[in-house]
Amino acid sequence: MKQREKKHYENEFKQRIVRLHLSEGRTIKSLAEEYSISHGSVSNWIKIYRDECQVNPQSQKDYDLMSENRKLKRQLEEARKENEFLKKAAAFFAKEID
């Protein structure tokens, strides 16, 4: 039986993957596929980072900033969609008035 070869990833790479997940909302599945890494590795890195946040104030601060950034990005996207809808509605009603 062939034993799996364990890959070593640099800490910077792991941090980048965790940041993409936490600040941009990327799914674990999409990150694993895009970067050719296992789903379990990504999940583990995220868990390790969250555990670190419990004991390291700077990591907790970074985590909070990433979470806030992700929330604001979602709100901005929602506002953009609402704005586009309102523009279309305004154009529709402008045609009706003429």
Summary of the structure (lengths in Angstrom):
residues: 98
radius of gyration: 20.7
end to end distance: 77.3
largest distance: 77.3
contacts: 212
relative contact order: 0.09
helix: 82%
strand: 0%
